[in-house]
Amino acid sequence: MKLCVIGTGYVGLVSGACFSELGHDVMCVDVHEQKIAELKAGRIPIFEPGLEDLVKSNQAAGRLTFTTEIQDAIADGINVFFITVGTPTAALDGGANLEYVFAAVANIAKHAALTRRQNPNQIVFVTKSTVPIGTNRTIEEIVGRYIPSDGFAIASNPEFLREGAAIKDFMRPDRIVIGSSCEKARATLDAVYYPMTSAGVPLHIVSSVQTAELVKYAANAFLATKISFINEIARLSEAAGANIDEVVAGVGSDRRIGLDFLSPGPGYGGSCFPKDTQALVKTAIEFNSPLTIVEAVIAANHRHKLMMIAKIREAIGGNLLDKRLSILGLAFKANTDDMRDSPALVIIPGLMRQGADIVGYDPIAFENARALMPDIRIESEIGAAVKDADGVVILTEWPEFRDLDLNFLVADCRGKTVIDLRNIVSKDRITDFKGSYFGLGKPKVSPDPKTEMELLLGREVA
């Protein structure tokens, strides 16, 4: 089938590459000329494991093309358009900014209307962007200004992609959700996904676009709730002298709960959870059905990030004035260069306001971090980042941090303190460490007094 994907961000580029991998001919459209020029040249503007190879192989096979002109897709006879443009948080009210969605839909409809005689087939508008309940009704009204009602159909096909695992999530998803009141639209999308559903991927077709819209928001809000819940339990565990790793194992072994999204950390971030929970709260208020649990989750997540600042300060000795801290990991999660709503963007400024000198490191996101935080030093090598530090803080769960030799890591540090806010360092490395290790939700691990005194005496002699 011939498909068009509007937008080449994380969702659009991954979707376009994966659709073409399924055998479809895909044209990706984006208004940003520089981005399209880069993509045509085989240069990928975002970091996502496996994406570059997938794009290049399907470009070479002739199944994946890029353009800035929607009329190219119309002229090619494409009748299925996936909308994947961004829906950022609106500055005024915290809802979703839908201007890019509506502009894209109007642009498609306007150009399609001009070629109705040459291409009278029904056009299917498929919303993959995360949009509030009722958005597709507005899309239907916009398209109806240009195309007769029997000439188009509207469908919602929300994405459930995790940054850092987006290719896997697209090609081997837990489910595919399609919402439309139009039988032809449902049949069209059934055909689009047939290579996957024929291999056993569950297809959930719901009766309306509103239902599909709510499925996406409800899923993200629930996952954000699990994260905030386990973070609060981790703080309680730490205060009570319990071990959060064992708590998680005991709770997550219950099949009704599961272990996914039960890893404590510095708070959720990224392009989805913060934006989508806020938009859902706003939508619920508009329908006079407030979501007090989701409101509490948003507040709990922000409070948790602030409490991580306090945790770091106490681990360093209660005073951050003129203390140098090395922050390892700046992206909001591992395996991405995305800094959007990263916990680092709250925690680092909070540490600096208390007098700390910050040096950051991230194996992938360092360039994005430099653009967002020009006032701090960002290193691309871990050794340079930890030199002369009074403490080392792990903020992102990069796999390379799991097996860090902590003694080697702090060899050139002024202080021998590691604060692991992801609990990622392996038990063996923690056991061998001759400094102080602070995890999240578990007791501090310190060397025995004799070893600690030897370290202090050695530093004095030096």
Secondary structure, 3 states (H helix, E strand, C coil): CEEEEECCCHHHHHHHHHHHHCCCEEEEECCCHHHHHHHHCCCCCCCCCCHHHHHHHHHHCCCEEEECCHHHHHHCCCCEEEECCCCCECCCCCCECCHHHHHHHHHHHHHHHHCCCCCCCCEEEEECCCCCCCHHHHHHHHHHCCCCHHHEEEEECCCCCCCCCHHHHHHCCCCEEEECCCHHHHHHHHHHCHHHHCCCCCEEEECCHHHHHHHHHHHHHHHHHHHHHHHHHHHHHHHHCCCHHHHHHHHHCCCCCCCCCCCCCCCCCCCCHHHHHHHHHHHHHHCCCCCHHHHHHHHHHHHHHHHHHHHHHHHHCCCCCCCEEEEECCCCCCCCCCCCCCCHHHHHHHHHHCCCEEEEECCCCHHHHHHHCCCCEEECCHHHHHCCCCEEEECCCCHHHCCCCHHHHCCCCCCCEEEECCCCCCHHHHHHCCCEEECCCCCCECCCHHHHHHHHHHHHHC
